[in-house]
């Protein structure tokens, strides 16, 4: 498995959200972004330890995720900065 960040064993299971296949559930481990993007993602309900489902990720373009009882569309660049672990 390709490592997303760092060298610790815990990091081996952390991947960028844009690499997660449709239909998978993940837990947000961290957000590797500046304060502006972090605040924007928080406004969408994306926080550390939040569980979300990847509804659509066809490998290009936007990603649709389920957060709480809502669907959120993230650009590929934004979703690359959200580091998750599979549930």
PDB file of N, CA, C and O in Angstrom, chain B, residues numbered from 101:
ATOM      1  N   UNK B 101       0.843  -1.168   0.000  1.00  0.00           N
ATOM      2  CA  UNK B 101       0.000   0.000   0.000  1.00  0.00           C
ATOM      3  C   UNK B 101       0.888   1.231   0.000  1.00  0.00           C
ATOM      4  O   UNK B 101       1.893   1.272   0.710  1.00  0.00           O
ATOM      5  N   UNK B 102       0.533   2.219  -0.777  1.00  0.00           N
ATOM      6  CA  UNK B 102       1.292   3.463  -0.842  1.00  0.00           C
ATOM      7  C   UNK B 102       1.005   4.318   0.378  1.00  0.00           C
ATOM      8  O   UNK B 102      -0.151   4.478   0.770  1.00  0.00           O
ATOM      9  N   UNK B 103       2.033   4.860   0.971  1.00  0.00           N
ATOM     10  CA  UNK B 103       1.869   5.716   2.136  1.00  0.00           C
ATOM     11  C   UNK B 103       1.485   7.118   1.709  1.00  0.00           C
ATOM     12  O   UNK B 103       2.020   7.648   0.735  1.00  0.00           O
ATOM     13  N   UNK B 104       0.559   7.717   2.436  1.00  0.00           N
ATOM     14  CA  UNK B 104       0.121   9.069   2.121  1.00  0.00           C
ATOM     15  C   UNK B 104       1.019  10.106   2.795  1.00  0.00           C
ATOM     16  O   UNK B 104       1.425  11.077   2.157  1.00  0.00           O
ATOM     17  N   UNK B 105       1.330   9.913   4.070  1.00  0.00           N
ATOM     18  CA  UNK B 105       2.154  10.865   4.808  1.00  0.00           C
ATOM     19  C   UNK B 105       2.942  10.153   5.889  1.00  0.00           C
ATOM     20  O   UNK B 105       2.537   9.095   6.371  1.00  0.00           O
ATOM     21  N   UNK B 106       4.066  10.734   6.268  1.00  0.00           N
ATOM     22  CA  UNK B 106       4.812  10.273   7.427  1.00  0.00           C
ATOM     23  C   UNK B 106       5.373   8.866   7.301  1.00  0.00           C
ATOM     24  O   UNK B 106       5.272   8.230   6.251  1.00  0.00           O
ATOM     25  N   UNK B 107       5.971   8.390   8.398  1.00  0.00           N
ATOM     26  CA  UNK B 107       6.589   7.079   8.404  1.00  0.00           C
ATOM     27  C   UNK B 107       6.045   6.154   9.472  1.00  0.00           C
ATOM     28  O   UNK B 107       6.476   5.004   9.550  1.00  0.00           O
ATOM     29  N   UNK B 108       5.111   6.610  10.305  1.00  0.00           N
ATOM     30  CA  UNK B 108       4.638   5.763  11.399  1.00  0.00           C
ATOM     31  C   UNK B 108       3.647   4.724  10.888  1.00  0.00           C
ATOM     32  O   UNK B 108       3.098   4.856   9.794  1.00  0.00           O
ATOM     33  N   UNK B 109       3.427   3.695  11.693  1.00  0.00           N
ATOM     34  CA  UNK B 109       2.485   2.642  11.324  1.00  0.00           C
ATOM     35  C   UNK B 109       1.068   3.178  11.196  1.00  0.00           C
ATOM     36  O   UNK B 109       0.309   2.727  10.338  1.00  0.00           O
ATOM     37  N   UNK B 110       0.703   4.132  12.037  1.00  0.00           N
ATOM     38  CA  UNK B 110      -0.644   4.696  11.969  1.00  0.00           C
ATOM     39  C   UNK B 110      -0.867   5.388  10.634  1.00  0.00           C
ATOM     40  O   UNK B 110      -1.969   5.334  10.088  1.00  0.00           O
ATOM     41  N   UNK B 111       0.173   6.045  10.095  1.00  0.00           N
ATOM     42  CA  UNK B 111       0.045   6.755   8.835  1.00  0.00           C
ATOM     43  C   UNK B 111      -0.125   5.824   7.642  1.00  0.00           C
ATOM     44  O   UNK B 111      -0.633   6.248   6.604  1.00  0.00           O
ATOM     45  N   UNK B 112       0.288   4.566   7.766  1.00  0.00           N
ATOM     46  CA  UNK B 112       0.175   3.640   6.639  1.00  0.00           C
ATOM     47  C   UNK B 112      -1.275   3.437   6.231  1.00  0.00           C
ATOM     48  O   UNK B 112      -1.544   3.119   5.072  1.00  0.00           O
ATOM     49  N   UNK B 113      -2.206   3.610   7.143  1.00  0.00           N
ATOM     50  CA  UNK B 113      -3.616   3.401   6.841  1.00  0.00           C
ATOM     51  C   UNK B 113      -4.312   4.697   6.440  1.00  0.00           C
ATOM     52  O   UNK B 113      -5.504   4.686   6.133  1.00  0.00           O
ATOM     53  N   UNK B 114      -3.595   5.800   6.439  1.00  0.00           N
ATOM     54  CA  UNK B 114      -4.174   7.095   6.098  1.00  0.00           C
ATOM     55  C   UNK B 114      -3.956   7.369   4.614  1.00  0.00           C
ATOM     56  O   UNK B 114      -2.832   7.323   4.114  1.00  0.00           O
ATOM     57  N   UNK B 115      -5.061   7.658   3.921  1.00  0.00           N
ATOM     58  CA  UNK B 115      -4.989   7.932   2.487  1.00  0.00           C
ATOM     59  C   UNK B 115      -5.777   9.199   2.179  1.00  0.00           C
ATOM     60  O   UNK B 115      -6.618   9.623   2.972  1.00  0.00           O
ATOM     61  N   UNK B 116      -5.507   9.788   1.046  1.00  0.00           N
ATOM     62  CA  UNK B 116      -6.256  10.966   0.611  1.00  0.00           C
ATOM     63  C   UNK B 116      -7.643  10.534   0.143  1.00  0.00           C
ATOM     64  O   UNK B 116      -7.799   9.481  -0.475  1.00  0.00           O
ATOM     65  N   UNK B 117      -8.640  11.353   0.439  1.00  0.00           N
ATOM     66  CA  UNK B 117     -10.020  10.991   0.097  1.00  0.00           C
ATOM     67  C   UNK B 117     -10.212  10.808  -1.405  1.00  0.00           C
ATOM     68  O   UNK B 117     -11.068  10.026  -1.819  1.00  0.00           O
ATOM     69  N   UNK B 118      -9.445  11.500  -2.221  1.00  0.00           N
ATOM     70  CA  UNK B 118      -9.642  11.371  -3.665  1.00  0.00           C
ATOM     71  C   UNK B 118      -9.217  10.004  -4.208  1.00  0.00           C
ATOM     72  O   UNK B 118      -9.440   9.717  -5.384  1.00  0.00           O
ATOM     73  N   UNK B 119      -8.607   9.156  -3.369  1.00  0.00           N
ATOM     74  CA  UNK B 119      -8.219   7.820  -3.809  1.00  0.00           C
ATOM     75  C   UNK B 119      -9.201   6.735  -3.362  1.00  0.00           C
ATOM     76  O   UNK B 119      -9.020   5.565  -3.699  1.00  0.00           O
ATOM     77  N   UNK B 120     -10.234   7.107  -2.611  1.00  0.00           N
ATOM     78  CA  UNK B 120     -11.197   6.141  -2.072  1.00  0.00           C
ATOM     79  C   UNK B 120     -12.259   5.829  -3.119  1.00  0.00           C
ATOM     80  O   UNK B 120     -12.790   6.734  -3.762  1.00  0.00           O
ATOM     81  N   UNK B 121     -12.562   4.562  -3.283  1.00  0.00           N
ATOM     82  CA  UNK B 121     -13.560   4.120  -4.263  1.00  0.00           C
ATOM     83  C   UNK B 121     -14.979   4.443  -3.810  1.00  0.00           C
ATOM     84  O   UNK B 121     -15.252   4.570  -2.616  1.00  0.00           O
ATOM     85  N   UNK B 122     -15.863   4.572  -4.771  1.00  0.00           N
ATOM     86  CA  UNK B 122     -17.280   4.788  -4.488  1.00  0.00           C
ATOM     87  C   UNK B 122     -17.819   3.655  -3.622  1.00  0.00           C
ATOM     88  O   UNK B 122     -17.425   2.500  -3.778  1.00  0.00           O
ATOM     89  N   UNK B 123     -18.725   3.999  -2.708  1.00  0.00           N
ATOM     90  CA  UNK B 123     -19.359   3.002  -1.861  1.00  0.00           C
ATOM     91  C   UNK B 123     -18.637   2.720  -0.561  1.00  0.00           C
ATOM     92  O   UNK B 123     -19.159   1.975   0.269  1.00  0.00           O
ATOM     93  N   UNK B 124     -17.459   3.281  -0.349  1.00  0.00           N
ATOM     94  CA  UNK B 124     -16.692   3.028   0.868  1.00  0.00           C
ATOM     95  C   UNK B 124     -17.028   4.057   1.943  1.00  0.00           C
ATOM     96  O   UNK B 124     -17.355   5.206   1.647  1.00  0.00           O
ATOM     97  N   UNK B 125     -16.939   3.610   3.210  1.00  0.00           N
ATOM     98  CA  UNK B 125     -17.088   4.514   4.367  1.00  0.00           C
ATOM     99  C   UNK B 125     -15.709   4.779   4.924  1.00  0.00           C
ATOM    100  O   UNK B 125     -14.874   3.879   5.014  1.00  0.00           O
ATOM    101  N   UNK B 126     -15.481   6.030   5.299  1.00  0.00           N
ATOM    102  CA  UNK B 126     -14.176   6.435   5.825  1.00  0.00           C
ATOM    103  C   UNK B 126     -14.349   7.337   7.034  1.00  0.00           C
ATOM    104  O   UNK B 126     -15.415   7.911   7.255  1.00  0.00           O
ATOM    105  N   UNK B 127     -13.277   7.450   7.811  1.00  0.00           N
ATOM    106  CA  UNK B 127     -13.230   8.373   8.947  1.00  0.00           C
ATOM    107  C   UNK B 127     -12.160   9.408   8.627  1.00  0.00           C
ATOM    108  O   UNK B 127     -11.051   9.060   8.221  1.00  0.00           O
ATOM    109  N   UNK B 128     -12.494  10.670   8.809  1.00  0.00           N
ATOM    110  CA  UNK B 128     -11.527  11.742   8.567  1.00  0.00           C
ATOM    111  C   UNK B 128     -10.496  11.731   9.687  1.00  0.00           C
ATOM    112  O   UNK B 128     -10.841  11.860  10.862  1.00  0.00           O
ATOM    113  N   UNK B 129      -9.224  11.578   9.314  1.00  0.00           N
ATOM    114  CA  UNK B 129      -8.130  11.552  10.279  1.00  0.00           C
ATOM    115  C   UNK B 129      -7.505  12.935  10.444  1.00  0.00           C
ATOM    116  O   UNK B 129      -7.144  13.326  11.554  1.00  0.00           O
ATOM    117  N   UNK B 130      -7.377  13.671   9.348  1.00  0.00           N
ATOM    118  CA  UNK B 130      -6.833  15.026   9.415  1.00  0.00           C
ATOM    119  C   UNK B 130      -7.145  15.757   8.122  1.00  0.00           C
ATOM    120  O   UNK B 130      -7.519  15.155   7.115  1.00  0.00           O
ATOM    121  N   UNK B 131      -6.980  17.063   8.178  1.00  0.00           N
ATOM    122  CA  UNK B 131      -7.154  17.904   7.000  1.00  0.00           C
ATOM    123  C   UNK B 131      -5.860  18.680   6.811  1.00  0.00           C
ATOM    124  O   UNK B 131      -5.499  19.519   7.636  1.00  0.00           O
ATOM    125  N   UNK B 132      -5.171  18.393   5.723  1.00  0.00           N
ATOM    126  CA  UNK B 132      -3.865  18.970   5.434  1.00  0.00           C
ATOM    127  C   UNK B 132      -4.057  20.193   4.544  1.00  0.00           C
ATOM    128  O   UNK B 132      -3.746  20.161   3.353  1.00  0.00           O
ATOM    129  N   UNK B 133      -4.575  21.277   5.136  1.00  0.00           N
ATOM    130  CA  UNK B 133      -4.898  22.471   4.362  1.00  0.00           C
ATOM    131  C   UNK B 133      -4.669  23.710   5.212  1.00  0.00           C
ATOM    132  O   UNK B 133      -4.495  23.624   6.428  1.00  0.00           O
ATOM    133  N   UNK B 134      -4.671  24.850   4.562  1.00  0.00           N
ATOM    134  CA  UNK B 134      -4.569  26.115   5.264  1.00  0.00           C
ATOM    135  C   UNK B 134      -5.857  26.429   6.010  1.00  0.00           C
ATOM    136  O   UNK B 134      -6.858  25.723   5.879  1.00  0.00           O
ATOM    137  N   UNK B 135      -5.814  27.489   6.787  1.00  0.00           N
ATOM    138  CA  UNK B 135      -6.965  27.845   7.618  1.00  0.00           C
ATOM    139  C   UNK B 135      -8.214  28.149   6.794  1.00  0.00           C
ATOM    140  O   UNK B 135      -9.321  27.800   7.203  1.00  0.00           O
ATOM    141  N   UNK B 136      -8.053  28.789   5.650  1.00  0.00           N
ATOM    142  CA  UNK B 136      -9.207  29.124   4.813  1.00  0.00           C
ATOM    143  C   UNK B 136      -9.945  27.891   4.322  1.00  0.00           C
ATOM    144  O   UNK B 136     -11.166  27.803   4.452  1.00  0.00           O
ATOM    145  N   UNK B 137      -9.210  26.937   3.758  1.00  0.00           N
ATOM    146  CA  UNK B 137      -9.843  25.711   3.266  1.00  0.00           C
ATOM    147  C   UNK B 137     -10.363  24.870   4.424  1.00  0.00           C
ATOM    148  O   UNK B 137     -11.433  24.271   4.325  1.00  0.00           O
ATOM    149  N   UNK B 138      -9.613  24.822   5.520  1.00  0.00           N
ATOM    150  CA  UNK B 138     -10.075  24.056   6.685  1.00  0.00           C
ATOM    151  C   UNK B 138     -11.411  24.605   7.188  1.00  0.00           C
ATOM    152  O   UNK B 138     -12.305  23.836   7.540  1.00  0.00           O
ATOM    153  N   UNK B 139     -11.548  25.926   7.221  1.00  0.00           N
ATOM    154  CA  UNK B 139     -12.813  26.545   7.650  1.00  0.00           C
ATOM    155  C   UNK B 139     -13.935  26.246   6.660  1.00  0.00           C
ATOM    156  O   UNK B 139     -15.073  26.002   7.062  1.00  0.00           O
ATOM    157  N   UNK B 140     -13.618  26.264   5.383  1.00  0.00           N
ATOM    158  CA  UNK B 140     -14.634  25.973   4.360  1.00  0.00           C
ATOM    159  C   UNK B 140     -15.127  24.531   4.486  1.00  0.00           C
ATOM    160  O   UNK B 140     -16.327  24.272   4.401  1.00  0.00           O
ATOM    161  N   UNK B 141     -14.195  23.592   4.689  1.00  0.00           N
ATOM    162  CA  UNK B 141     -14.573  22.191   4.863  1.00  0.00           C
ATOM    163  C   UNK B 141     -15.370  21.991   6.153  1.00  0.00           C
ATOM    164  O   UNK B 141     -16.309  21.196   6.187  1.00  0.00           O
ATOM    165  N   UNK B 142     -14.998  22.711   7.213  1.00  0.00           N
ATOM    166  CA  UNK B 142     -15.742  22.628   8.472  1.00  0.00           C
ATOM    167  C   UNK B 142     -17.177  23.113   8.276  1.00  0.00           C
ATOM    168  O   UNK B 142     -18.107  22.548   8.852  1.00  0.00           O
ATOM    169  N   UNK B 143     -17.359  24.144   7.476  1.00  0.00           N
ATOM    170  CA  UNK B 143     -18.704  24.652   7.199  1.00  0.00           C
ATOM    171  C   UNK B 143     -19.544  23.614   6.458  1.00  0.00           C
ATOM    172  O   UNK B 143     -20.773  23.653   6.520  1.00  0.00           O
ATOM    173  N   UNK B 144     -18.890  22.689   5.759  1.00  0.00           N
ATOM    174  CA  UNK B 144     -19.588  21.611   5.056  1.00  0.00           C
ATOM    175  C   UNK B 144     -19.813  20.400   5.953  1.00  0.00           C
ATOM    176  O   UNK B 144     -20.435  19.424   5.536  1.00  0.00           O
ATOM    177  N   UNK B 145     -19.309  20.461   7.186  1.00  0.00           N
ATOM    178  CA  UNK B 145     -19.494  19.353   8.117  1.00  0.00           C
ATOM    179  C   UNK B 145     -18.341  18.368   8.142  1.00  0.00           C
ATOM    180  O   UNK B 145     -18.467  17.278   8.699  1.00  0.00           O
ATOM    181  N   UNK B 146     -17.226  18.737   7.549  1.00  0.00           N
ATOM    182  CA  UNK B 146     -16.069  17.847   7.499  1.00  0.00           C
ATOM    183  C   UNK B 146     -15.093  18.206   8.614  1.00  0.00           C
ATOM    184  O   UNK B 146     -14.374  19.202   8.530  1.00  0.00           O
ATOM    185  N   UNK B 147     -15.078  17.380   9.657  1.00  0.00           N
ATOM    186  CA  UNK B 147     -14.229  17.564  10.819  1.00  0.00           C
ATOM    187  C   UNK B 147     -13.426  16.298  11.060  1.00  0.00           C
ATOM    188  O   UNK B 147     -13.763  15.234  10.540  1.00  0.00           O
ATOM    189  N   UNK B 148     -12.373  16.410  11.842  1.00  0.00           N
ATOM    190  CA  UNK B 148     -11.597  15.242  12.247  1.00  0.00           C
ATOM    191  C   UNK B 148     -12.514  14.276  12.992  1.00  0.00           C
ATOM    192  O   UNK B 148     -13.356  14.699  13.784  1.00  0.00           O
ATOM    193  N   UNK B 149     -12.353  13.000  12.740  1.00  0.00           N
ATOM    194  CA  UNK B 149     -13.131  11.892  13.318  1.00  0.00           C
ATOM    195  C   UNK B 149     -14.553  11.777  12.796  1.00  0.00           C
ATOM    196  O   UNK B 149     -15.298  10.913  13.260  1.00  0.00           O
ATOM    197  N   UNK B 150     -14.954  12.605  11.862  1.00  0.00           N
ATOM    198  CA  UNK B 150     -16.288  12.498  11.246  1.00  0.00           C
ATOM    199  C   UNK B 150     -16.279  11.318  10.275  1.00  0.00           C
ATOM    200  O   UNK B 150     -15.322  11.139   9.520  1.00  0.00           O
ATOM    201  N   UNK B 151     -17.341  10.517  10.294  1.00  0.00           N
ATOM    202  CA  UNK B 151     -17.468   9.410   9.356  1.00  0.00           C
ATOM    203  C   UNK B 151     -18.293   9.868   8.160  1.00  0.00           C
ATOM    204  O   UNK B 151     -19.361  10.460   8.313  1.00  0.00           O
ATOM    205  N   UNK B 152     -17.781   9.584   6.977  1.00  0.00           N
ATOM    206  CA  UNK B 152     -18.466   9.969   5.742  1.00  0.00           C
ATOM    207  C   UNK B 152     -18.457   8.783   4.783  1.00  0.00           C
ATOM    208  O   UNK B 152     -17.651   7.864   4.927  1.00  0.00           O
ATOM    209  N   UNK B 153     -19.361   8.811   3.803  1.00  0.00           N
ATOM    210  CA  UNK B 153     -19.351   7.783   2.764  1.00  0.00           C
ATOM    211  C   UNK B 153     -19.041   8.440   1.429  1.00  0.00           C
ATOM    212  O   UNK B 153     -19.504   9.541   1.129  1.00  0.00           O
ATOM    213  N   UNK B 154     -18.253   7.741   0.644  1.00  0.00           N
ATOM    214  CA  UNK B 154     -17.934   8.209  -0.702  1.00  0.00           C
ATOM    215  C   UNK B 154     -19.031   7.672  -1.614  1.00  0.00           C
ATOM    216  O   UNK B 154     -19.112   6.470  -1.867  1.00  0.00           O
ATOM    217  N   UNK B 155     -19.857   8.561  -2.092  1.00  0.00           N
ATOM    218  CA  UNK B 155     -20.988   8.163  -2.931  1.00  0.00           C
ATOM    219  C   UNK B 155     -20.547   7.989  -4.376  1.00  0.00           C
ATOM    220  O   UNK B 155     -20.920   7.020  -5.038  1.00  0.00           O
ATOM    221  N   UNK B 156     -19.745   8.942  -4.860  1.00  0.00           N
ATOM    222  CA  UNK B 156     -19.287   8.847  -6.252  1.00  0.00           C
ATOM    223  C   UNK B 156     -17.867   9.363  -6.370  1.00  0.00           C
ATOM    224  O   UNK B 156     -17.567  10.489  -5.971  1.00  0.00           O
ATOM    225  N   UNK B 157     -16.997   8.532  -6.920  1.00  0.00           N
ATOM    226  CA  UNK B 157     -15.635   8.913  -7.241  1.00  0.00           C
ATOM    227  C   UNK B 157     -15.224   8.099  -8.460  1.00  0.00           C
ATOM    228  O   UNK B 157     -14.825   6.940  -8.343  1.00  0.00           O
ATOM    229  N   UNK B 158     -15.326   8.712  -9.612  1.00  0.00           N
ATOM    230  CA  UNK B 158     -14.999   7.978 -10.837  1.00  0.00           C
ATOM    231  C   UNK B 158     -13.552   8.192 -11.284  1.00  0.00           C
ATOM    232  O   UNK B 158     -13.180   7.807 -12.392  1.00  0.00           O
ATOM    233  N   UNK B 159     -12.737   8.808 -10.420  1.00  0.00           N
ATOM    234  CA  UNK B 159     -11.321   8.974 -10.726  1.00  0.00           C
ATOM    235  C   UNK B 159     -10.969  10.284 -11.393  1.00  0.00           C
ATOM    236  O   UNK B 159      -9.791  10.632 -11.487  1.00  0.00           O
ATOM    237  N   UNK B 160     -11.965  11.017 -11.857  1.00  0.00           N
ATOM    238  CA  UNK B 160     -11.728  12.336 -12.443  1.00  0.00           C
ATOM    239  C   UNK B 160     -12.817  13.277 -11.966  1.00  0.00           C
ATOM    240  O   UNK B 160     -13.915  12.841 -11.621  1.00  0.00           O
ATOM    241  N   UNK B 161     -12.522  14.540 -11.946  1.00  0.00           N
ATOM    242  CA  UNK B 161     -13.530  15.532 -11.586  1.00  0.00           C
ATOM    243  C   UNK B 161     -13.907  15.487 -10.123  1.00  0.00           C
ATOM    244  O   UNK B 161     -13.121  15.078  -9.269  1.00  0.00           O
ATOM    245  N   UNK B 162     -15.113  15.913  -9.856  1.00  0.00           N
ATOM    246  CA  UNK B 162     -15.591  16.075  -8.490  1.00  0.00           C
ATOM    247  C   UNK B 162     -15.925  14.747  -7.814  1.00  0.00           C
ATOM    248  O   UNK B 162     -16.167  13.729  -8.464  1.00  0.00           O
ATOM    249  N   UNK B 163     -15.929  14.801  -6.480  1.00  0.00           N
ATOM    250  CA  UNK B 163     -16.263  13.642  -5.657  1.00  0.00           C
ATOM    251  C   UNK B 163     -17.516  13.991  -4.861  1.00  0.00           C
ATOM    252  O   UNK B 163     -17.607  15.080  -4.295  1.00  0.00           O
ATOM    253  N   UNK B 164     -18.472  13.083  -4.815  1.00  0.00           N
ATOM    254  CA  UNK B 164     -19.679  13.286  -4.018  1.00  0.00           C
ATOM    255  C   UNK B 164     -19.569  12.429  -2.775  1.00  0.00           C
ATOM    256  O   UNK B 164     -19.332  11.224  -2.860  1.00  0.00           O
ATOM    257  N   UNK B 165     -19.743  13.055  -1.611  1.00  0.00           N
ATOM    258  CA  UNK B 165     -19.673  12.313  -0.355  1.00  0.00           C
ATOM    259  C   UNK B 165     -20.938  12.558   0.455  1.00  0.00           C
ATOM    260  O   UNK B 165     -21.609  13.578   0.293  1.00  0.00           O
ATOM    261  N   UNK B 166     -21.248  11.622   1.317  1.00  0.00           N
ATOM    262  CA  UNK B 166     -22.365  11.753   2.236  1.00  0.00           C
ATOM    263  C   UNK B 166     -21.831  12.125   3.610  1.00  0.00           C
ATOM    264  O   UNK B 166     -21.008  11.409   4.180  1.00  0.00           O
ATOM    265  N   UNK B 167     -22.301  13.245   4.136  1.00  0.00           N
ATOM    266  CA  UNK B 167     -21.898  13.719   5.461  1.00  0.00           C
ATOM    267  C   UNK B 167     -23.175  13.932   6.257  1.00  0.00           C
ATOM    268  O   UNK B 167     -24.029  14.731   5.873  1.00  0.00           O
ATOM    269  N   UNK B 168     -23.302  13.213   7.366  1.00  0.00           N
ATOM    270  CA  UNK B 168     -24.524  13.243   8.167  1.00  0.00           C
ATOM    271  C   UNK B 168     -25.684  12.907   7.244  1.00  0.00           C
ATOM    272  O   UNK B 168     -25.682  11.823   6.661  1.00  0.00           O
ATOM    273  N   UNK B 169     -26.664  13.768   7.082  1.00  0.00           N
ATOM    274  CA  UNK B 169     -27.795  13.478   6.193  1.00  0.00           C
ATOM    275  C   UNK B 169     -27.763  14.332   4.935  1.00  0.00           C
ATOM    276  O   UNK B 169     -28.808  14.627   4.354  1.00  0.00           O
ATOM    277  N   UNK B 170     -26.573  14.729   4.513  1.00  0.00           N
ATOM    278  CA  UNK B 170     -26.421  15.596   3.343  1.00  0.00           C
ATOM    279  C   UNK B 170     -25.415  15.016   2.373  1.00  0.00           C
ATOM    280  O   UNK B 170     -24.590  14.174   2.726  1.00  0.00           O
ATOM    281  N   UNK B 171     -25.504  15.486   1.149  1.00  0.00           N
ATOM    282  CA  UNK B 171     -24.492  15.163   0.142  1.00  0.00           C
ATOM    283  C   UNK B 171     -23.681  16.419  -0.118  1.00  0.00           C
ATOM    284  O   UNK B 171     -24.223  17.520  -0.216  1.00  0.00           O
ATOM    285  N   UNK B 172     -22.377  16.235  -0.228  1.00  0.00           N
ATOM    286  CA  UNK B 172     -21.457  17.347  -0.439  1.00  0.00           C
ATOM    287  C   UNK B 172     -20.597  17.012  -1.651  1.00  0.00           C
ATOM    288  O   UNK B 172     -20.142  15.879  -1.808  1.00  0.00           O
ATOM    289  N   UNK B 173     -20.378  18.003  -2.501  1.00  0.00           N
ATOM    290  CA  UNK B 173     -19.516  17.822  -3.659  1.00  0.00           C
ATOM    291  C   UNK B 173     -18.194  18.524  -3.383  1.00  0.00           C
ATOM    292  O   UNK B 173     -18.161  19.711  -3.059  1.00  0.00           O
ATOM    293  N   UNK B 174     -17.105  17.771  -3.516  1.00  0.00           N
ATOM    294  CA  UNK B 174     -15.765  18.321  -3.330  1.00  0.00           C
ATOM    295  C   UNK B 174     -14.997  18.243  -4.640  1.00  0.00           C
ATOM    296  O   UNK B 174     -15.088  17.256  -5.370  1.00  0.00           O
ATOM    297  N   UNK B 175     -14.246  19.289  -4.926  1.00  0.00           N
ATOM    298  CA  UNK B 175     -13.330  19.227  -6.055  1.00  0.00           C
ATOM    299  C   UNK B 175     -12.208  18.255  -5.737  1.00  0.00           C
ATOM    300  O   UNK B 175     -11.945  17.963  -4.570  1.00  0.00           O
ATOM    301  N   UNK B 176     -11.556  17.761  -6.756  1.00  0.00           N
ATOM    302  CA  UNK B 176     -10.494  16.784  -6.560  1.00  0.00           C
ATOM    303  C   UNK B 176      -9.353  17.362  -5.720  1.00  0.00           C
ATOM    304  O   UNK B 176      -8.796  16.649  -4.885  1.00  0.00           O
ATOM    305  N   UNK B 177      -8.998  18.606  -5.912  1.00  0.00           N
ATOM    306  CA  UNK B 177      -7.926  19.224  -5.125  1.00  0.00           C
ATOM    307  C   UNK B 177      -8.282  19.322  -3.655  1.00  0.00           C
ATOM    308  O   UNK B 177      -7.447  19.060  -2.789  1.00  0.00           O
ATOM    309  N   UNK B 178      -9.520  19.697  -3.371  1.00  0.00           N
ATOM    310  CA  UNK B 178      -9.975  19.777  -1.981  1.00  0.00           C
ATOM    311  C   UNK B 178      -9.969  18.397  -1.341  1.00  0.00           C
ATOM    312  O   UNK B 178      -9.504  18.232  -0.214  1.00  0.00           O
ATOM    313  N   UNK B 179     -10.483  17.414  -2.057  1.00  0.00           N
ATOM    314  CA  UNK B 179     -10.585  16.076  -1.477  1.00  0.00           C
ATOM    315  C   UNK B 179      -9.209  15.443  -1.276  1.00  0.00           C
ATOM    316  O   UNK B 179      -9.053  14.552  -0.442  1.00  0.00           O
ATOM    317  N   UNK B 180      -8.218  15.896  -2.030  1.00  0.00           N
ATOM    318  CA  UNK B 180      -6.866  15.371  -1.861  1.00  0.00           C
ATOM    319  C   UNK B 180      -6.252  15.803  -0.519  1.00  0.00           C
ATOM    320  O   UNK B 180      -5.352  15.141   0.000  1.00  0.00           O
ATOM    321  N   UNK B 181      -6.737  16.896   0.025  1.00  0.00           N
ATOM    322  CA  UNK B 181      -6.206  17.420   1.279  1.00  0.00           C
ATOM    323  C   UNK B 181      -6.892  16.822   2.520  1.00  0.00           C
ATOM    324  O   UNK B 181      -6.467  17.069   3.649  1.00  0.00           O
ATOM    325  N   UNK B 182      -7.956  16.033   2.299  1.00  0.00           N
ATOM    326  CA  UNK B 182      -8.657  15.382   3.401  1.00  0.00           C
ATOM    327  C   UNK B 182      -8.106  13.961   3.529  1.00  0.00           C
ATOM    328  O   UNK B 182      -8.303  13.126   2.647  1.00  0.00           O
ATOM    329  N   UNK B 183      -7.414  13.701   4.638  1.00  0.00           N
ATOM    330  CA  UNK B 183      -6.791  12.395   4.852  1.00  0.00           C
ATOM    331  C   UNK B 183      -7.730  11.531   5.697  1.00  0.00           C
ATOM    332  O   UNK B 183      -8.215  11.960   6.744  1.00  0.00           O
ATOM    333  N   UNK B 184      -7.975  10.316   5.224  1.00  0.00           N
ATOM    334  CA  UNK B 184      -8.980   9.446   5.831  1.00  0.00           C
ATOM    335  C   UNK B 184      -8.429   8.052   6.058  1.00  0.00           C
ATOM    336  O   UNK B 184      -7.379   7.682   5.533  1.00  0.00           O
ATOM    337  N   UNK B 185      -9.169   7.281   6.861  1.00  0.00           N
ATOM    338  CA  UNK B 185      -8.884   5.853   7.007  1.00  0.00           C
ATOM    339  C   UNK B 185     -10.170   5.103   6.711  1.00  0.00           C
ATOM    340  O   UNK B 185     -11.261   5.578   7.027  1.00  0.00           O
ATOM    341  N   UNK B 186     -10.041   3.930   6.104  1.00  0.00           N
ATOM    342  CA  UNK B 186     -11.204   3.119   5.778  1.00  0.00           C
ATOM    343  C   UNK B 186     -11.812   2.551   7.047  1.00  0.00           C
ATOM    344  O   UNK B 186     -11.099   2.212   7.992  1.00  0.00           O
ATOM    345  N   UNK B 187     -13.132   2.451   7.062  1.00  0.00           N
ATOM    346  CA  UNK B 187     -13.840   1.893   8.215  1.00  0.00           C
ATOM    347  C   UNK B 187     -14.152   0.438   7.911  1.00  0.00           C
ATOM    348  O   UNK B 187     -14.749  -0.251   8.737  1.00  0.00           O
TER     349      UNK B 187
END
